[in-house]
Amino acid sequence: MRLCINLDISKSVTKEEWKNVYEETLFLVKVFPLAELQERRIQGEMSPCLVRTQEHTITYGPNEKYIRVGWSAAGNYEDLNFATECFLPRCLPVKNYYDPDAGDAMLGVIRKDGVYSLWEVDTEGKSYFIYLLAIGCLIQARLGAKAHVYGDITLEQYGRAVSLANQYLDKPIEMPEQCDKDRLCKRISRIAITDKEKEDIFFKVYTNPDPGSFKFDISPCEHLIHYKKGDTLCPAMERALGISRYNLDMSLDDDEYWDLMDGDTIEQFEWVTDNGVNLLILRDKDWERIFSEIEDNYGSFGRYYQLFSMGTNCEELRRLQIAMLVNDDLYAYSKVLAEQKEE
């Protein structure tokens, strides 16, 4: 599933205008569960993991002579879904791009000059999309005709995004112009282009409130990470969970497992890291808990041996695997279901 989000900015945006809206995005970043990918050293082992998004100063290029300041997001810290990374800079490239006479940012959809793109992100239907959209709506609301957020977005998604932002903003924002035909026509009418070009922009950006339009969807497996003791699952999900746990328990008969159990925790750390890197991206706090449990509880390694040995190219099974790794209630319930299957 594709959920693309684009953010175009007019070259007429000033440093001060951008500074003000950027500071507001930092506020939303602090309250939204956005996450970035990093490598962290945990218990002496380097592990790729999801960490909460925050602003960074990054050096890059030959001899690291270039500096980039801003924040990036590639996923959702709460449900561990991730896809393409997007970056929002603290400073726009005003030195090379500023043009006080540049036109409306919507000119970008018909490839006119005067506009540059900050985001062209395919979020692959992952849940962090809605939080990026909320920030995009904030930027458009504050910069007006100098910004435009768009993509594979429905009216319902714009509504959810604006509501999310307004839960935290002191100065609420309204729905973008592309969600209201009259406001959109008024904005487009001010652009100095031909009538044909105005028509092209309208049909490219207007968000038609067709009740049959695409709806944001989250698959059942993605809800498993939030399972709480006593929650009910659909029969198909219970069957998949029980079969998976039954097969996982069989892996504890492997000679490799018992060799590792006879070794020390350093060997177990290395095995988990080597196998986890190729399989999953977890959060920093998940890796810290895994290593702490292995170190403090002799029998806990079995759980991680089972799950990191579970190779799969299926997205649904991968979500189930992650949920069993990080959710103790779900892991315990899977044992109950596996025993029922055995009986």
SULURCOR-V640281 format. One record per backbone hydrogen bond with DSSP energy under -0.5 kcal/mol. CO is the residue of the C=O (numbers start at 1). NH is the residue of the N-H. Records with the same first field share a line. If there is no record, write none. Layout:
CO = NH  NH
//
This chain:
3 = 123
4 = 152
5 = 121
6 = 150
7 = 118  119
8 = 148
9 = 116
10 = 13
11 = 99
14 = 18
15 = 19
16 = 20
17 = 21
18 = 22
19 = 23
20 = 24
21 = 25
22 = 26
23 = 27
24 = 28
25 = 29
26 = 30
27 = 31
28 = 31  32
32 = 34
33 = 77
34 = 53
35 = 74  75
36 = 51
38 = 40  49
40 = 42  47
42 = 45
45 = 42  47
47 = 40
48 = 282
49 = 38
50 = 284
51 = 36
56 = 58  70
58 = 68
60 = 66
61 = 64
62 = 65
66 = 60
68 = 58
69 = 90  91
70 = 56
71 = 88
73 = 86
74 = 83
75 = 35  77
76 = 80
81 = 76
86 = 73
88 = 71
92 = 94
93 = 96  97
94 = 98
99 = 102
104 = 107
105 = 108
106 = 109
107 = 110  112
108 = 111
114 = 11
116 = 9
119 = 7
121 = 5  123
122 = 84
123 = 126
126 = 129
127 = 130
128 = 131  132
129 = 133
130 = 134
131 = 135
132 = 136
133 = 137
134 = 138
135 = 139
136 = 140
137 = 141
138 = 142
139 = 143
140 = 144
143 = 146
144 = 147
145 = 105
146 = 10
148 = 8
150 = 6
151 = 153
154 = 158
155 = 159
156 = 160
157 = 161
158 = 162
159 = 163
160 = 164
161 = 165
162 = 166
163 = 167
164 = 167
165 = 168  169
170 = 172
176 = 179
177 = 180  184
178 = 207
180 = 184
181 = 185
182 = 186
183 = 187
184 = 188
185 = 189
186 = 190
187 = 190
188 = 191
191 = 193
194 = 198
195 = 199
196 = 200
197 = 201
198 = 202
199 = 203
200 = 204
201 = 205
202 = 206
206 = 208
208 = 210
210 = 213
219 = 222
220 = 223  224
221 = 224
223 = 226
224 = 227
228 = 231
234 = 238
235 = 239
236 = 240
237 = 241
238 = 242
239 = 243
240 = 244
241 = 245
242 = 246
243 = 247
244 = 248
245 = 249
246 = 250
247 = 251
248 = 251
249 = 252
250 = 253
251 = 254
254 = 258
255 = 259
256 = 260
257 = 261
258 = 262
259 = 263
260 = 263
264 = 268
265 = 269
266 = 270
267 = 271
268 = 272
269 = 273
270 = 274
271 = 275
272 = 276
273 = 277
274 = 278
276 = 279  280
280 = 282
282 = 50
283 = 287
284 = 288
285 = 289
286 = 290
287 = 291
288 = 292
289 = 293
290 = 294
291 = 295
292 = 296
293 = 297
297 = 300
298 = 301
299 = 302
300 = 303  304
301 = 305
302 = 306
303 = 307
304 = 308
305 = 309
307 = 310
309 = 311
313 = 315
314 = 318
315 = 319
316 = 320
317 = 321
318 = 322
319 = 323
320 = 324
321 = 325
322 = 326
323 = 327
326 = 328
327 = 331
328 = 332
329 = 333
330 = 334
331 = 335
332 = 336
333 = 337
334 = 338
335 = 339
336 = 340
337 = 341
338 = 342
339 = 343
//
